[in-house]
Amino acid sequence: MAAPRFSVVMPLFNKASHVHAAIDSVLAQTLPPHEIIVVDNRSTDGSRAIVAAIDDPRIRLLELVKPGPGGYAGRNLGIRAADGDWIAFLDADDLWATDHLALLGEAIAADPGVHAVATRFDHVFDSHRKPQRIAPALEQPVTLDFAGFLRAWLAVRECPMWTGAIAIRRDRLIGAGLFPEDRAVRGGDKDLWLRVLAHGSLRYIPAVSAVFHRDSENKVSKSTTTLGLPCLVDTARLLMHTASPEEVALLRRLVNQEIAHYVRYSMKHPGQTAIRIRDICLPEGLGTAALVLAARAIPGPLRQGGHALRNRLLARA
């Protein structure tokens, strides 16, 4: 079996202090990438010039004519332009270990029929780092069907797939409709993973091979709110029409779980959540419904104070 050709897609916007290190981590791979497609979203801090100055024929620097949120438009442009059969993603402020692509290649070789492969990663903060939380089912290399993927996600309330530690077949990404650049400013990655795996499988390798920098500059997660409905809710409801009974039950739980996440995060914002009771899957989502009612009824200053207190208590625990 021939080695997979990995096209690495990297959206770029004002990451001058990070992008060279990110690209260096790709160039240092023991399994070399087929190409590195960097899509610049009109950076104003010299980021584009830094990439242009790196002398390697595998680097392709593209321009995003129409800016889009969350890196989704840039990733979509890179996917469409890619020549490889597998797409691996890395944001311009994150890093790979030198064996990252090799591990993904081993995962593909172990189960050539999968649509996606993933490794484990570390969350890195200014003051500490912690590994990705994974379900017990993922502690050994494993292939997950759609139901298994959803169960692993629900078990620890953290998606098994993170953008910087995965690769997906290019044809499957295109067939699934790519990132939702026109309907989401955040959460669009998880929305796409649902669409990719609804009719496919994931091979997961629990080796840590990527770094997710949580406190770097220009983080989308720090410039957007969670006051709206999670992007994946509409997708999950659509998938329920053709899913098996087990998958429907899991998707309903996932909808409620993601809504609860957004409502909890919304507590730190002065604005009121736009999520309503009718967005919840009932009757199993009664706890989520109570959370939504509280978020809508409690005044903004009280919500923010309670959120800050909760974080302080968790930090001491």
C-alpha positions in Angstrom: 0.0 0.0 0.0 1.4 3.4 -1.0 1.9 6.0 1.7 -0.9 8.5 1.9 -0.2 11.9 0.4 -0.9 14.5 3.1 -1.9 18.0 2.0 -1.5 20.2 5.1 -3.9 23.1 5.2 -3.1 26.1 7.4 -5.4 29.2 7.6 -3.4 32.3 8.5 -4.5 35.6 10.0 -2.0 37.8 12.0 0.1 35.1 13.6 3.5 36.6 13.0 4.9 35.4 16.2 3.8 31.8 15.7 3.5 30.8 12.0 7.2 30.1 11.3 7.3 27.6 14.2 4.1 26.0 13.0 5.4 25.5 9.5 8.8 24.3 10.8 7.0 21.6 12.8 5.4 20.4 9.5 8.7 20.5 7.6 10.3 18.4 10.3 7.9 15.4 9.9 9.5 12.0 9.6 6.8 11.3 7.0 7.1 14.4 4.8 4.0 16.2 3.7 3.0 16.2 0.1 2.4 19.9 0.2 1.7 22.7 2.7 -1.1 25.1 1.7 -1.2 28.3 3.7 -4.2 30.5 3.1 -3.7 34.1 4.2 -6.8 36.0 5.3 -5.4 39.5 4.6 -2.9 39.5 7.5 -1.6 43.0 8.5 1.3 42.0 10.9 3.8 40.6 8.4 2.6 37.0 8.7 2.3 36.6 4.9 5.8 37.8 4.3 7.2 35.4 6.9 5.6 32.5 5.0 6.7 33.8 1.6 10.3 33.9 2.8 10.4 30.2 3.7 12.3 28.5 0.9 10.6 25.2 0.4 8.9 24.1 -2.9 6.1 22.3 -1.0 4.7 25.5 0.4 1.9 27.1 -1.5 0.7 30.5 -0.3 -2.9 31.4 -1.3 -4.9 34.5 -0.7 -8.4 34.5 0.7 -10.2 37.1 -1.4 -13.4 37.0 0.7 -12.6 37.0 4.4 -14.4 34.3 6.5 -14.8 33.6 10.2 -13.1 31.0 12.2 -10.6 30.0 9.5 -13.4 28.0 7.8 -13.3 29.8 4.5 -9.5 29.5 4.4 -9.6 25.8 5.1 -12.2 25.3 2.4 -10.1 27.1 -0.1 -7.1 25.0 0.8 -9.1 21.7 0.6 -10.4 22.6 -2.9 -6.8 23.5 -4.0 -5.2 20.5 -2.5 -3.5 17.8 -4.6 -3.2 15.2 -1.9 -5.7 12.4 -1.1 -5.7 13.2 2.7 -6.1 16.6 4.3 -4.3 17.3 7.6 -5.0 20.6 9.3 -2.8 22.8 11.5 -3.6 26.3 12.7 -0.8 28.8 12.4 -0.3 29.0 16.2 -0.2 25.2 17.0 2.5 22.6 16.6 3.1 18.9 15.6 5.5 16.4 17.1 7.9 15.1 14.4 6.0 11.8 14.1 2.5 13.2 13.8 2.0 12.5 10.1 3.8 9.1 10.5 1.3 8.1 13.2 -1.6 9.2 11.0 -0.1 7.2 8.2 0.1 4.1 10.4 -3.5 4.6 11.4 -4.5 4.6 7.7 -2.4 1.5 7.0 -4.0 -0.3 10.0 -7.5 0.3 8.6 -7.4 1.6 5.0 -11.2 1.9 4.7 -11.6 4.7 7.3 -12.6 8.2 6.4 -10.7 10.0 9.2 -7.7 9.4 11.5 -6.8 11.2 14.7 -4.2 11.3 17.4 -4.3 12.7 21.0 -3.1 16.2 21.7 -2.1 18.4 24.6 -3.9 21.6 25.7 -1.2 24.2 26.4 -1.9 27.2 28.5 0.4 30.1 29.6 0.8 28.5 33.0 0.3 24.7 32.4 -0.6 22.0 30.0 -2.9 19.0 30.1 -3.6 16.1 27.8 -6.8 15.7 25.9 -9.5 13.9 27.9 -10.4 10.6 26.2 -12.9 7.9 26.9 -11.7 4.5 28.1 -12.5 3.1 24.7 -9.8 5.2 23.2 -6.9 4.2 25.4 -5.8 1.7 22.8 -5.8 2.2 19.0 -9.3 1.6 17.8 -11.6 2.1 14.8 -14.9 3.8 15.7 -18.1 3.7 13.7 -20.5 6.7 14.0 -22.2 5.4 17.1 -18.8 4.6 18.7 -17.6 8.1 17.9 -20.6 9.6 19.5 -20.3 7.4 22.6 -16.7 8.4 23.1 -17.6 12.1 22.7 -20.4 11.8 25.3 -18.4 9.8 27.7 -16.0 12.7 28.6 -17.9 15.7 27.1 -15.0 16.4 24.7 -14.9 15.6 21.0 -12.4 12.9 20.1 -11.4 14.9 17.0 -9.5 18.2 17.2 -8.7 20.0 14.0 -5.0 20.1 14.6 -4.6 16.4 15.3 -6.6 14.8 12.5 -6.5 13.9 8.8 -9.6 13.3 6.6 -9.9 11.9 3.1 -10.2 14.9 0.7 -13.1 13.3 -1.2 -15.0 12.7 2.0 -14.5 16.3 3.1 -15.9 17.6 -0.2 -18.7 15.0 -0.2 -19.7 16.1 3.3 -20.0 19.8 2.3 -16.8 21.2 3.8 -16.7 23.7 6.8 -19.8 25.7 7.3 -18.2 29.1 6.5 -21.6 30.8 5.8 -23.4 29.7 8.9 -20.9 29.6 11.8 -18.2 31.7 13.4 -17.3 28.9 15.9 -18.1 25.2 16.4 -18.1 24.6 12.7 -15.3 22.0 13.0 -17.4 19.6 15.1 -20.3 20.2 12.8 -18.2 18.9 9.9 -16.9 15.9 11.8 -20.5 14.8 12.3 -21.2 15.0 8.6 -18.0 13.2 7.7 -18.5 10.3 10.1 -22.3 9.9 9.7 -21.4 7.5 6.9 -17.8 6.6 7.7 -15.4 5.6 10.5 -12.6 7.1 12.5 -9.3 5.4 13.4 -8.0 6.8 16.7 -4.4 6.6 18.0 -3.9 7.6 21.6 -0.3 8.9 21.2 0.1 12.6 21.9 1.5 14.2 18.7 0.1 17.7 18.6 -0.1 20.8 20.7 -3.1 23.1 21.0 -2.1 26.5 22.2 -5.0 27.9 24.2 -3.7 31.3 25.1 -2.0 32.5 21.8 -2.9 35.7 20.0 -6.1 36.3 18.0 -7.9 33.2 19.2 -11.3 33.0 17.6 -12.7 31.4 20.8 -11.8 34.5 22.7 -13.4 36.9 20.2 -16.7 35.2 19.7 -19.6 34.4 22.1 -21.7 31.4 22.8 -25.0 33.2 23.0 -26.4 31.5 19.9 -27.4 27.9 19.2 -24.4 25.5 18.6 -23.8 25.1 14.9 -24.0 21.3 15.1 -27.6 21.2 16.5 -29.2 21.7 13.1 -26.9 19.1 11.5 -27.6 16.6 14.2 -31.3 17.0 13.8 -31.0 16.5 10.1 -28.9 13.3 10.5 -31.5 11.9 12.8 -33.8 11.4 9.8 -31.6 8.6 8.4 -29.8 7.4 11.5 -30.3 4.1 13.3 -32.3 4.2 16.6 -29.1 3.9 18.6 -27.5 6.8 16.7 -30.7 8.9 17.1 -30.6 8.5 20.9 -26.9 9.4 20.9 -27.4 12.4 18.7 -30.2 13.7 21.0 -27.9 13.4 24.0 -25.1 15.3 22.0 -27.5 18.1 21.2 -28.4 18.6 24.8 -24.7 18.3 25.9 -23.5 20.9 23.4 -26.4 23.3 24.3 -25.5 22.9 28.0 -21.9 23.8 27.2 -22.9 26.9 25.3 -25.3 28.0 28.1 -22.7 27.6 30.8 -20.2 29.6 28.7 -22.8 32.3 28.1 -23.0 33.0 31.8 -19.8 35.1 31.6 -21.3 37.4 29.0 -23.5 40.3 29.7 -25.9 39.4 26.8 -28.6 36.8 27.1 -28.5 33.4 25.5 -30.7 33.1 22.4 -31.1 29.3 23.0 -34.7 28.4 23.9 -36.4 25.4 25.4 -37.7 24.2 22.0 -34.1 23.8 20.9 -33.5 21.0 23.5 -34.3 17.3 22.9 -36.9 16.5 25.6 -37.7 14.7 27.8 -34.1 13.5 28.3 -32.9 17.1 28.4 -34.7 18.3 31.5 -31.5 19.3 33.2 -30.4 21.3 30.2 -33.8 23.0 30.1 -33.5 24.1 33.7 -30.1 25.6 32.8 -31.5 27.5 29.9 -34.3 28.9 32.0 -31.9 30.0 34.6 -29.6 31.7 32.1 -32.5 33.6 30.6 -34.0 34.6 33.9 -30.9 35.6 35.9 -29.7 39.2 35.3 -26.4 39.6 33.5 -24.3 40.9 36.5 -25.5 38.0 38.7 -24.7 35.4 36.0 -21.2 36.8 35.5 -20.5 36.9 39.2 -21.7 33.3 39.6 -19.6 32.2 36.7 -16.5 33.8 38.1 -17.2 32.2 41.5 -17.6 28.8 39.9 -14.3 29.1 38.1 -12.5 30.1 41.3 -13.9 27.1 43.1 -12.9 24.7 40.3 -9.4 26.2 40.3 -9.0 25.3 44.0 -10.4 21.8 43.7 
